[in-house]
Amino acid sequence: MSHEGVLLIIRAGLVAFMIFAAAVCRALVGPGRKRSEIMMLGTLGGMALGVFAAYVLTPWLTFDPSAVTAPLGIILGWLVSWPFVRRIPREAR
């Protein structure tokens, strides 16, 4: 298998993992518009951080690491926003 084929399979696995992780995270957040909005802010902030990290790391690496750093940033954003979401009651709209 060529190098491009291996990268394609790795990226497909990463996308599948992110879909699964987003579904689990959404189930943990539960109902409530405010809770969803806070998690969305964590997602967007984490993705922005991951893309910025890829921008900083690209000159030192021989490839574009954004396919790895963006999902890691999203997960970091979820971890940061989770304590704020827990303070909002599940019944709150």
Biopython code that builds the backbone (N, CA, C, O; Angstrom):
import numpy as np
from Bio.PDB.StructureBuilder import StructureBuilder

atoms = [
    (1, "MET", "N", (0.849, -1.169, 0.000)),
    (1, "MET", "CA", (0.000, 0.000, 0.000)),
    (1, "MET", "C", (0.897, 1.234, 0.000)),
    (1, "MET", "O", (1.914, 1.281, 0.692)),
    (2, "SER", "N", (0.504, 2.217, -0.780)),
    (2, "SER", "CA", (1.317, 3.426, -0.895)),
    (2, "SER", "C", (1.134, 4.309, 0.341)),
    (2, "SER", "O", (0.238, 4.107, 1.159)),
    (3, "HIS", "N", (2.010, 5.277, 0.432)),
    (3, "HIS", "CA", (1.967, 6.230, 1.535)),
    (3, "HIS", "C", (0.640, 6.997, 1.532)),
    (3, "HIS", "O", (0.064, 7.248, 2.591)),
    (4, "GLU", "N", (0.161, 7.365, 0.351)),
    (4, "GLU", "CA", (-1.107, 8.098, 0.242)),
    (4, "GLU", "C", (-2.280, 7.235, 0.702)),
    (4, "GLU", "O", (-3.215, 7.742, 1.322)),
    (5, "GLY", "N", (-2.238, 5.941, 0.406)),
    (5, "GLY", "CA", (-3.298, 5.041, 0.847)),
    (5, "GLY", "C", (-3.342, 4.908, 2.356)),
    (5, "GLY", "O", (-4.416, 4.884, 2.956)),
    (6, "VAL", "N", (-2.171, 4.821, 2.964)),
    (6, "VAL", "CA", (-2.099, 4.738, 4.422)),
    (6, "VAL", "C", (-2.651, 6.005, 5.050)),
    (6, "VAL", "O", (-3.412, 5.937, 6.015)),
    (7, "LEU", "N", (-2.276, 7.169, 4.512)),
    (7, "LEU", "CA", (-2.790, 8.435, 5.036)),
    (7, "LEU", "C", (-4.303, 8.535, 4.867)),
    (7, "LEU", "O", (-4.990, 9.054, 5.746)),
    (8, "LEU", "N", (-4.821, 8.049, 3.760)),
    (8, "LEU", "CA", (-6.263, 8.082, 3.534)),
    (8, "LEU", "C", (-6.997, 7.221, 4.555)),
    (8, "LEU", "O", (-8.030, 7.636, 5.081)),
    (9, "ILE", "N", (-6.483, 6.039, 4.842)),
    (9, "ILE", "CA", (-7.104, 5.161, 5.826)),
    (9, "ILE", "C", (-7.017, 5.760, 7.224)),
    (9, "ILE", "O", (-7.972, 5.672, 7.997)),
    (10, "ILE", "N", (-5.896, 6.361, 7.550)),
    (10, "ILE", "CA", (-5.742, 6.998, 8.867)),
    (10, "ILE", "C", (-6.727, 8.150, 9.015)),
    (10, "ILE", "O", (-7.369, 8.292, 10.056)),
    (11, "ARG", "N", (-6.848, 8.967, 7.983)),
    (11, "ARG", "CA", (-7.781, 10.105, 8.059)),
    (11, "ARG", "C", (-9.224, 9.634, 8.121)),
    (11, "ARG", "O", (-10.032, 10.240, 8.825)),
    (12, "ALA", "N", (-9.571, 8.574, 7.410)),
    (12, "ALA", "CA", (-10.927, 8.035, 7.479)),
    (12, "ALA", "C", (-11.224, 7.503, 8.893)),
    (12, "ALA", "O", (-12.321, 7.698, 9.417)),
    (13, "GLY", "N", (-10.257, 6.845, 9.490)),
    (13, "GLY", "CA", (-10.416, 6.382, 10.869)),
    (13, "GLY", "C", (-10.549, 7.534, 11.846)),
    (13, "GLY", "O", (-11.317, 7.460, 12.805)),
    (14, "LEU", "N", (-9.805, 8.591, 11.601)),
    (14, "LEU", "CA", (-9.896, 9.776, 12.454)),
    (14, "LEU", "C", (-11.265, 10.438, 12.333)),
    (14, "LEU", "O", (-11.824, 10.885, 13.334)),
    (15, "VAL", "N", (-11.805, 10.503, 11.134)),
    (15, "VAL", "CA", (-13.141, 11.069, 10.938)),
    (15, "VAL", "C", (-14.185, 10.206, 11.632)),
    (15, "VAL", "O", (-15.088, 10.739, 12.277)),
    (16, "ALA", "N", (-14.083, 8.894, 11.516)),
    (16, "ALA", "CA", (-15.017, 7.999, 12.188)),
    (16, "ALA", "C", (-14.940, 8.165, 13.706)),
    (16, "ALA", "O", (-15.967, 8.171, 14.384)),
    (17, "PHE", "N", (-13.739, 8.297, 14.231)),
    (17, "PHE", "CA", (-13.566, 8.513, 15.670)),
    (17, "PHE", "C", (-14.187, 9.827, 16.103)),
    (17, "PHE", "O", (-14.823, 9.887, 17.155)),
    (18, "MET", "N", (-14.016, 10.881, 15.315)),
    (18, "MET", "CA", (-14.569, 12.185, 15.675)),
    (18, "MET", "C", (-16.095, 12.164, 15.638)),
    (18, "MET", "O", (-16.737, 12.797, 16.476)),
    (19, "ILE", "N", (-16.679, 11.455, 14.691)),
    (19, "ILE", "CA", (-18.141, 11.335, 14.651)),
    (19, "ILE", "C", (-18.631, 10.609, 15.897)),
    (19, "ILE", "O", (-19.621, 11.019, 16.503)),
    (20, "PHE", "N", (-17.956, 9.548, 16.279)),
    (20, "PHE", "CA", (-18.325, 8.806, 17.479)),
    (20, "PHE", "C", (-18.134, 9.664, 18.733)),
    (20, "PHE", "O", (-18.995, 9.678, 19.613)),
    (21, "ALA", "N", (-17.021, 10.370, 18.813)),
    (21, "ALA", "CA", (-16.759, 11.210, 19.985)),
    (21, "ALA", "C", (-17.771, 12.350, 20.091)),
    (21, "ALA", "O", (-18.194, 12.695, 21.194)),
    (22, "ALA", "N", (-18.162, 12.932, 18.972)),
    (22, "ALA", "CA", (-19.165, 14.004, 19.000)),
    (22, "ALA", "C", (-20.520, 13.470, 19.457)),
    (22, "ALA", "O", (-21.232, 14.152, 20.193)),
    (23, "ALA", "N", (-20.883, 12.268, 19.033)),
    (23, "ALA", "CA", (-22.155, 11.682, 19.461)),
    (23, "ALA", "C", (-22.149, 11.392, 20.957)),
    (23, "ALA", "O", (-23.142, 11.644, 21.640)),
    (24, "VAL", "N", (-21.050, 10.869, 21.466)),
    (24, "VAL", "CA", (-20.947, 10.596, 22.900)),
    (24, "VAL", "C", (-20.998, 11.894, 23.690)),
    (24, "VAL", "O", (-21.682, 11.980, 24.710)),
    (25, "CYS", "N", (-20.280, 12.896, 23.221)),
    (25, "CYS", "CA", (-20.260, 14.192, 23.905)),
    (25, "CYS", "C", (-21.645, 14.819, 23.901)),
    (25, "CYS", "O", (-22.066, 15.388, 24.908)),
    (26, "ARG", "N", (-22.356, 14.724, 22.788)),
    (26, "ARG", "CA", (-23.713, 15.280, 22.704)),
    (26, "ARG", "C", (-24.654, 14.552, 23.660)),
    (26, "ARG", "O", (-25.523, 15.179, 24.267)),
    (27, "ALA", "N", (-24.495, 13.252, 23.800)),
    (27, "ALA", "CA", (-25.327, 12.500, 24.738)),
    (27, "ALA", "C", (-25.015, 12.894, 26.181)),
    (27, "ALA", "O", (-25.919, 12.945, 27.014)),
    (28, "LEU", "N", (-23.761, 13.170, 26.481)),
    (28, "LEU", "CA", (-23.392, 13.589, 27.832)),
    (28, "LEU", "C", (-23.887, 14.989, 28.155)),
    (28, "LEU", "O", (-24.231, 15.276, 29.302)),
    (29, "VAL", "N", (-23.924, 15.857, 27.162)),
    (29, "VAL", "CA", (-24.383, 17.223, 27.383)),
    (29, "VAL", "C", (-25.860, 17.240, 27.726)),
    (29, "VAL", "O", (-26.287, 17.982, 28.611)),
    (30, "GLY", "N", (-26.640, 16.429, 27.032)),
    (30, "GLY", "CA", (-28.059, 16.340, 27.311)),
    (30, "GLY", "C", (-28.839, 17.467, 26.666)),
    (30, "GLY", "O", (-28.303, 18.228, 25.860)),
    (31, "PRO", "N", (-30.117, 17.567, 27.029)),
    (31, "PRO", "CA", (-30.945, 18.598, 26.422)),
    (31, "PRO", "C", (-30.605, 19.975, 26.978)),
    (31, "PRO", "O", (-29.954, 20.105, 28.014)),
    (32, "GLY", "N", (-31.045, 20.959, 26.289)),
    (32, "GLY", "CA", (-30.811, 22.320, 26.760)),
    (32, "GLY", "C", (-30.035, 23.120, 25.727)),
    (32, "GLY", "O", (-28.941, 22.745, 25.305)),
    (33, "ARG", "N", (-30.627, 24.212, 25.346)),
    (33, "ARG", "CA", (-30.009, 25.050, 24.324)),
    (33, "ARG", "C", (-28.730, 25.702, 24.836)),
    (33, "ARG", "O", (-27.731, 25.755, 24.118)),
    (34, "LYS", "N", (-28.752, 26.194, 26.060)),
    (34, "LYS", "CA", (-27.586, 26.883, 26.614)),
    (34, "LYS", "C", (-26.398, 25.929, 26.746)),
    (34, "LYS", "O", (-25.260, 26.305, 26.467)),
    (35, "ARG", "N", (-26.666, 24.707, 27.168)),
    (35, "ARG", "CA", (-25.589, 23.713, 27.295)),
    (35, "ARG", "C", (-24.968, 23.417, 25.937)),
    (35, "ARG", "O", (-23.748, 23.305, 25.815)),
    (36, "SER", "N", (-25.816, 23.291, 24.917)),
    (36, "SER", "CA", (-25.318, 23.019, 23.567)),
    (36, "SER", "C", (-24.499, 24.186, 23.029)),
    (36, "SER", "O", (-23.493, 23.983, 22.350)),
    (37, "GLU", "N", (-24.930, 25.404, 23.333)),
    (37, "GLU", "CA", (-24.196, 26.580, 22.861)),
    (37, "GLU", "C", (-22.806, 26.654, 23.481)),
    (37, "GLU", "O", (-21.839, 27.000, 22.802)),
    (38, "ILE", "N", (-22.702, 26.335, 24.751)),
    (38, "ILE", "CA", (-21.388, 26.370, 25.407)),
    (38, "ILE", "C", (-20.472, 25.308, 24.820)),
    (38, "ILE", "O", (-19.289, 25.567, 24.599)),
    (39, "MET", "N", (-21.001, 24.121, 24.566)),
    (39, "MET", "CA", (-20.176, 23.078, 23.959)),
    (39, "MET", "C", (-19.776, 23.453, 22.531)),
    (39, "MET", "O", (-18.674, 23.124, 22.091)),
    (40, "MET", "N", (-20.661, 24.135, 21.810)),
    (40, "MET", "CA", (-20.318, 24.581, 20.466)),
    (40, "MET", "C", (-19.183, 25.605, 20.515)),
    (40, "MET", "O", (-18.282, 25.575, 19.676)),
    (41, "LEU", "N", (-19.226, 26.503, 21.489)),
    (41, "LEU", "CA", (-18.127, 27.455, 21.640)),
    (41, "LEU", "C", (-16.816, 26.735, 21.951)),
    (41, "LEU", "O", (-15.760, 27.115, 21.446)),
    (42, "GLY", "N", (-16.887, 25.696, 22.781)),
    (42, "GLY", "CA", (-15.697, 24.896, 23.058)),
    (42, "GLY", "C", (-15.179, 24.204, 21.814)),
    (42, "GLY", "O", (-13.969, 24.114, 21.606)),
    (43, "THR", "N", (-16.094, 23.713, 20.983)),
    (43, "THR", "CA", (-15.703, 23.060, 19.732)),
    (43, "THR", "C", (-15.007, 24.037, 18.795)),
    (43, "THR", "O", (-13.939, 23.741, 18.260)),
    (44, "LEU", "N", (-15.617, 25.198, 18.600)),
    (44, "LEU", "CA", (-15.034, 26.191, 17.690)),
    (44, "LEU", "C", (-13.700, 26.733, 18.214)),
    (44, "LEU", "O", (-12.747, 26.898, 17.453)),
    (45, "GLY", "N", (-13.645, 27.005, 19.511)),
    (45, "GLY", "CA", (-12.392, 27.491, 20.091)),
    (45, "GLY", "C", (-11.284, 26.455, 20.022)),
    (45, "GLY", "O", (-10.134, 26.784, 19.732)),
    (46, "GLY", "N", (-11.630, 25.210, 20.287)),
    (46, "GLY", "CA", (-10.634, 24.139, 20.214)),
    (46, "GLY", "C", (-10.151, 23.908, 18.800)),
    (46, "GLY", "O", (-8.964, 23.666, 18.577)),
    (47, "MET", "N", (-11.066, 23.982, 17.834)),
    (47, "MET", "CA", (-10.657, 23.810, 16.436)),
    (47, "MET", "C", (-9.741, 24.952, 15.998)),
    (47, "MET", "O", (-8.756, 24.733, 15.292)),
    (48, "ALA", "N", (-10.072, 26.165, 16.419)),
    (48, "ALA", "CA", (-9.217, 27.306, 16.080)),
    (48, "ALA", "C", (-7.829, 27.131, 16.693)),
    (48, "ALA", "O", (-6.822, 27.433, 16.053)),
    (49, "LEU", "N", (-7.779, 26.649, 17.919)),
    (49, "LEU", "CA", (-6.485, 26.403, 18.560)),
    (49, "LEU", "C", (-5.705, 25.312, 17.839)),
    (49, "LEU", "O", (-4.492, 25.424, 17.664)),
    (50, "GLY", "N", (-6.401, 24.254, 17.421)),
    (50, "GLY", "CA", (-5.731, 23.165, 16.699)),
    (50, "GLY", "C", (-5.192, 23.606, 15.350)),
    (50, "GLY", "O", (-4.089, 23.219, 14.965)),
    (51, "VAL", "N", (-5.958, 24.409, 14.632)),
    (51, "VAL", "CA", (-5.486, 24.903, 13.333)),
    (51, "VAL", "C", (-4.322, 25.865, 13.523)),
    (51, "VAL", "O", (-3.381, 25.862, 12.730)),
    (52, "PHE", "N", (-4.378, 26.690, 14.569)),
    (52, "PHE", "CA", (-3.248, 27.587, 14.848)),
    (52, "PHE", "C", (-2.001, 26.793, 15.217)),
    (52, "PHE", "O", (-0.895, 27.144, 14.806)),
    (53, "ALA", "N", (-2.175, 25.733, 15.986)),
    (53, "ALA", "CA", (-1.024, 24.893, 16.335)),
    (53, "ALA", "C", (-0.429, 24.247, 15.090)),
    (53, "ALA", "O", (0.790, 24.118, 14.978)),
    (54, "ALA", "N", (-1.282, 23.843, 14.155)),
    (54, "ALA", "CA", (-0.770, 23.280, 12.902)),
    (54, "ALA", "C", (-0.008, 24.327, 12.106)),
    (54, "ALA", "O", (1.018, 24.021, 11.498)),
    (55, "TYR", "N", (-0.498, 25.553, 12.104)),
    (55, "TYR", "CA", (0.182, 26.648, 11.411)),
    (55, "TYR", "C", (1.571, 26.893, 12.012)),
    (55, "TYR", "O", (2.532, 27.165, 11.292)),
    (56, "VAL", "N", (1.659, 26.793, 13.332)),
    (56, "VAL", "CA", (2.949, 27.020, 14.000)),
    (56, "VAL", "C", (3.892, 25.845, 13.772)),
    (56, "VAL", "O", (5.095, 26.049, 13.613)),
    (57, "LEU", "N", (3.373, 24.624, 13.753)),
    (57, "LEU", "CA", (4.221, 23.436, 13.642)),
    (57, "LEU", "C", (4.641, 23.104, 12.213)),
    (57, "LEU", "O", (5.643, 22.417, 12.016)),
    (58, "THR", "N", (3.900, 23.572, 11.216)),
    (58, "THR", "CA", (4.174, 23.199, 9.832)),
    (58, "THR", "C", (5.594, 23.525, 9.369)),
    (58, "THR", "O", (6.186, 22.695, 8.680)),
    (59, "PRO", "N", (6.177, 24.678, 9.702)),
    (59, "PRO", "CA", (7.553, 24.924, 9.238)),
    (59, "PRO", "C", (8.582, 23.918, 9.764)),
    (59, "PRO", "O", (9.594, 23.671, 9.109)),
    (60, "TRP", "N", (8.332, 23.341, 10.934)),
    (60, "TRP", "CA", (9.295, 22.398, 11.511)),
    (60, "TRP", "C", (9.060, 20.967, 11.054)),
    (60, "TRP", "O", (9.969, 20.139, 11.105)),
    (61, "LEU", "N", (7.851, 20.675, 10.612)),
    (61, "LEU", "CA", (7.528, 19.323, 10.169)),
    (61, "LEU", "C", (7.558, 19.257, 8.646)),
    (61, "LEU", "O", (7.570, 20.289, 7.975)),
    (62, "THR", "N", (7.570, 18.066, 8.115)),
    (62, "THR", "CA", (7.588, 17.906, 6.660)),
    (62, "THR", "C", (6.193, 17.690, 6.082)),
    (62, "THR", "O", (6.057, 17.424, 4.887)),
    (63, "PHE", "N", (5.158, 17.801, 6.908)),
    (63, "PHE", "CA", (3.789, 17.589, 6.447)),
    (63, "PHE", "C", (2.866, 18.539, 7.204)),
    (63, "PHE", "O", (3.280, 19.202, 8.155)),
    (64, "ASP", "N", (1.618, 18.591, 6.770)),
    (64, "ASP", "CA", (0.617, 19.433, 7.409)),
    (64, "ASP", "C", (-0.069, 18.643, 8.520)),
    (64, "ASP", "O", (-0.807, 17.700, 8.233)),
    (65, "PRO", "N", (0.157, 19.007, 9.782)),
    (65, "PRO", "CA", (-0.418, 18.229, 10.887)),
    (65, "PRO", "C", (-1.830, 18.648, 11.271)),
    (65, "PRO", "O", (-2.316, 18.230, 12.321)),
    (66, "SER", "N", (-2.508, 19.461, 10.458)),
    (66, "SER", "CA", (-3.820, 19.979, 10.849)),
    (66, "SER", "C", (-4.875, 18.886, 10.975)),
    (66, "SER", "O", (-5.841, 19.052, 11.719)),
    (67, "ALA", "N", (-4.711, 17.766, 10.258)),
    (67, "ALA", "CA", (-5.664, 16.666, 10.375)),
    (67, "ALA", "C", (-5.594, 16.013, 11.755)),
    (67, "ALA", "O", (-6.538, 15.342, 12.172)),
    (68, "VAL", "N", (-4.500, 16.204, 12.452)),
    (68, "VAL", "CA", (-4.353, 15.643, 13.797)),
    (68, "VAL", "C", (-4.577, 16.715, 14.860)),
    (68, "VAL", "O", (-5.235, 16.460, 15.869)),
    (69, "THR", "N", (-4.034, 17.912, 14.641)),
    (69, "THR", "CA", (-4.120, 18.941, 15.672)),
    (69, "THR", "C", (-5.519, 19.533, 15.805)),
    (69, "THR", "O", (-5.909, 19.919, 16.907)),
    (70, "ALA", "N", (-6.284, 19.616, 14.721)),
    (70, "ALA", "CA", (-7.646, 20.160, 14.816)),
    (70, "ALA", "C", (-8.553, 19.273, 15.666)),
    (70, "ALA", "O", (-9.234, 19.793, 16.550)),
    (71, "PRO", "N", (-8.595, 17.947, 15.438)),
    (71, "PRO", "CA", (-9.420, 17.110, 16.337)),
    (71, "PRO", "C", (-8.933, 17.112, 17.782)),
    (71, "PRO", "O", (-9.740, 17.076, 18.711)),
    (72, "LEU", "N", (-7.628, 17.155, 17.972)),
    (72, "LEU", "CA", (-7.122, 17.240, 19.345)),
    (72, "LEU", "C", (-7.535, 18.550, 20.000)),
    (72, "LEU", "O", (-7.844, 18.584, 21.191)),
    (73, "GLY", "N", (-7.540, 19.623, 19.223)),
    (73, "GLY", "CA", (-7.996, 20.907, 19.735)),
    (73, "GLY", "C", (-9.476, 20.888, 20.084)),
    (73, "GLY", "O", (-9.892, 21.488, 21.075)),
    (74, "ILE", "N", (-10.276, 20.197, 19.267)),
    (74, "ILE", "CA", (-11.711, 20.077, 19.552)),
    (74, "ILE", "C", (-11.921, 19.349, 20.871)),
    (74, "ILE", "O", (-12.723, 19.779, 21.700)),
    (75, "ILE", "N", (-11.214, 18.265, 21.065)),
    (75, "ILE", "CA", (-11.351, 17.512, 22.316)),
    (75, "ILE", "C", (-10.892, 18.363, 23.497)),
    (75, "ILE", "O", (-11.504, 18.316, 24.564)),
    (76, "LEU", "N", (-9.831, 19.136, 23.323)),
    (76, "LEU", "CA", (-9.376, 20.037, 24.378)),
    (76, "LEU", "C", (-10.434, 21.103, 24.664)),
    (76, "LEU", "O", (-10.674, 21.449, 25.821)),
    (77, "GLY", "N", (-11.060, 21.616, 23.616)),
    (77, "GLY", "CA", (-12.131, 22.594, 23.806)),
    (77, "GLY", "C", (-13.310, 22.010, 24.566)),
    (77, "GLY", "O", (-13.914, 22.690, 25.396)),
    (78, "TRP", "N", (-13.645, 20.748, 24.287)),
    (78, "TRP", "CA", (-14.718, 20.088, 25.028)),
    (78, "TRP", "C", (-14.346, 19.930, 26.492)),
    (78, "TRP", "O", (-15.180, 20.130, 27.375)),
    (79, "LEU", "N", (-13.097, 19.571, 26.750)),
    (79, "LEU", "CA", (-12.663, 19.389, 28.137)),
    (79, "LEU", "C", (-12.699, 20.704, 28.904)),
    (79, "LEU", "O", (-13.008, 20.720, 30.095)),
    (80, "VAL", "N", (-12.387, 21.797, 28.233)),
    (80, "VAL", "CA", (-12.412, 23.101, 28.895)),
    (80, "VAL", "C", (-13.851, 23.559, 29.141)),
    (80, "VAL", "O", (-14.142, 24.123, 30.196)),
    (81, "SER", "N", (-14.747, 23.329, 28.193)),
    (81, "SER", "CA", (-16.120, 23.815, 28.343)),
    (81, "SER", "C", (-16.982, 22.916, 29.230)),
    (81, "SER", "O", (-18.028, 23.353, 29.708)),
    (82, "TRP", "N", (-16.567, 21.680, 29.457)),
    (82, "TRP", "CA", (-17.373, 20.753, 30.246)),
    (82, "TRP", "C", (-17.667, 21.245, 31.665)),
    (82, "TRP", "O", (-18.812, 21.116, 32.098)),
    (83, "PRO", "N", (-16.713, 21.799, 32.418)),
    (83, "PRO", "CA", (-17.055, 22.288, 33.766)),
    (83, "PRO", "C", (-18.112, 23.394, 33.750)),
    (83, "PRO", "O", (-18.911, 23.498, 34.681)),
    (84, "PHE", "N", (-18.124, 24.215, 32.709)),
    (84, "PHE", "CA", (-19.133, 25.266, 32.613)),
    (84, "PHE", "C", (-20.507, 24.681, 32.298)),
    (84, "PHE", "O", (-21.523, 25.165, 32.796)),
    (85, "VAL", "N", (-20.534, 23.647, 31.476)),
    (85, "VAL", "CA", (-21.804, 23.011, 31.120)),
    (85, "VAL", "C", (-22.414, 22.307, 32.326)),
    (85, "VAL", "O", (-23.633, 22.305, 32.498)),
    (86, "ARG", "N", (-21.584, 21.724, 33.140)),
    (86, "ARG", "CA", (-22.098, 20.993, 34.304)),
    (86, "ARG", "C", (-22.816, 21.912, 35.284)),
    (86, "ARG", "O", (-23.673, 21.445, 36.034)),
    (87, "ARG", "N", (-22.496, 23.193, 35.302)),
    (87, "ARG", "CA", (-23.143, 24.133, 36.224)),
    (87, "ARG", "C", (-24.569, 24.483, 35.810)),
    (87, "ARG", "O", (-25.356, 24.946, 36.636)),
    (88, "ILE", "N", (-24.905, 24.270, 34.552)),
    (88, "ILE", "CA", (-26.240, 24.600, 34.056)),
    (88, "ILE", "C", (-27.138, 23.382, 34.281)),
    (88, "ILE", "O", (-26.770, 22.272, 33.898)),
    (89, "PRO", "N", (-28.301, 23.571, 34.891)),
    (89, "PRO", "CA", (-29.200, 22.427, 35.099)),
    (89, "PRO", "C", (-29.634, 21.805, 33.771)),
    (89, "PRO", "O", (-29.783, 22.507, 32.771)),
    (90, "ARG", "N", (-29.832, 20.511, 33.767)),
    (90, "ARG", "CA", (-30.217, 19.801, 32.536)),
    (90, "ARG", "C", (-31.576, 20.258, 32.026)),
    (90, "ARG", "O", (-31.833, 20.185, 30.825)),
    (91, "GLU", "N", (-32.438, 20.722, 32.896)),
    (91, "GLU", "CA", (-33.783, 21.148, 32.512)),
    (91, "GLU", "C", (-33.809, 22.565, 31.959)),
    (91, "GLU", "O", (-34.817, 22.977, 31.384)),
    (92, "ALA", "N", (-32.727, 23.321, 32.118)),
    (92, "ALA", "CA", (-32.699, 24.723, 31.682)),
    (92, "ALA", "C", (-32.764, 24.806, 30.170)),
    (92, "ALA", "O", (-32.191, 23.972, 29.469)),
    (93, "ARG", "N", (-33.446, 25.790, 29.683)),
    (93, "ARG", "CA", (-33.566, 25.990, 28.228)),
    (93, "ARG", "C", (-32.679, 27.068, 27.807)),
    (93, "ARG", "O", (-32.626, 27.397, 26.623)),
]
sb = StructureBuilder()
sb.init_structure("model")
sb.init_model(0)
sb.init_chain("A")
sb.init_seg("    ")
for serial, (resi, resn, name, xyz) in enumerate(atoms, 1):
    if name == "N":
        sb.init_residue(resn, " ", resi, " ")
    sb.init_atom(name, np.array(xyz, "f"), 0.0, 1.0, " ", f" {name:<3s}", serial, name[0])
structure = sb.get_structure()
